[in-house]
């Protein structure tokens, strides 16, 4: 699994999405359709570090090859900060691995004077990574992961781990768990998985972007900070997006899914997990109880925009960029190279329709002047 084994070799499994989608957003005037026309705007976004490697590649390609007149600055500040900045209207779009709750949506509507829009753009796996390369492929289940992070299991040769790995010569090294110290959507995905699977974890720690961790654990800022904490500590173990594990060349665990099968975190297994997601009309969902060939710790990244308050050029650029990212074959190939799973064609059509609600209620010049972050 190390050294990029789950990169291009499995891209053939990705169903090719349509190269362009029809934009029906009449309320948005001349909204772009994924690279159509010459646009000029400066956009700011902030939030999750989970998709940051992909977002930076998308932004670079879009700016250089698709719309040179659009400048996009995405800051990987963590999901919690991304939601906060979005609700405070200091960015044009936000990003998180946790969807906006009804409370968040109410705050957004009160602050902006119109509804927020949220939609998924990519799926990804949260992997359990190690500093020790000899542990690549170590099998863990939800209970052993929970026991490691609650410090019930403190060495790699613990009987519970040994039982799952009868053919592996396990070291007696002390385990050093690393967690996110910032408000994190990756933590939300990880803790939701443990809360769903392990009753004792749900009772003691629960789930969310921030947790009251057991004492003695090491904290790291954002996914790259956790990856660094893993690498720098002998016996280090941590949860990170698989793209960061690839980049740092870290060993990763196979995690037992709902069917009792140890699953490697590959692009194929992430796609299999995302295929089991039931996505409601409001796009508020989690990926739970994954069986088959699916990797069980899978998450989603959401993008947030508003239905009013943008200058039209900014709204056109937001719609154009995300339409391109979701439908262009090259953009989707970039996602696959980094281990992110694309949305299926039907879900993509639904997301594009939701995306096109951006600025659709901007019926007055006063609303644009009051709300557009470009004018701050």
Secondary structure, 3 states (H helix, E strand, C coil): CCCCCCCHHHHHHCCCCCCCCCCCCHHHCCCCCCCCCCCCEEEEEEECCCCHHHHHHHHHHHHHHHCCCEEEEEEECCHHHHHHHHHCCCCCEEEECCCCCHHHHHHHHHHHCCCEEEEEEEEEEEEEEECCHHHCCCEECHHHHHHHHCCCCCECCCHHHHHHCCCCCCCCCECEEEEECCCCHHHHHHHHHHHHHCHHHHHHCCCCCCCCCCCCCEEECHHHHHHHHHHHCCCEEEEEEHHHHHHHCCEECEEECCCCCEECCCHHHHHHHHHCCCCCCCCCCCCCCCCCCCCCCEEEEEEEEECCCCCHHHHHHHHHHHHHHHHCHHHHHHHHHCCCECCCHHHHHHHHHHHCCCCCCCCCHHHHHHHCHHHC
